[in-house]
């Protein structure tokens, strides 16, 4: 699907259409991921990045990638550190 939007020339500046399209795809992917509407892999695909590139983008935008509370993480760590029977 292709979506066209009108942008004022003042906002476009010296960027190419490709650069603007890439930034808009990334911003949309970040918004969908942050809202929980797509998975990490789906958002990465939408942004045109691999998962690690998208995770880095999330880090830059201060969007959490792992949705685990501190208490949940501590419980998991305790389970992993227990000696097996």
Order of alpha helices (4+ residues) and beta strands (2+ residues): alpha-alpha-alpha-alpha-alpha
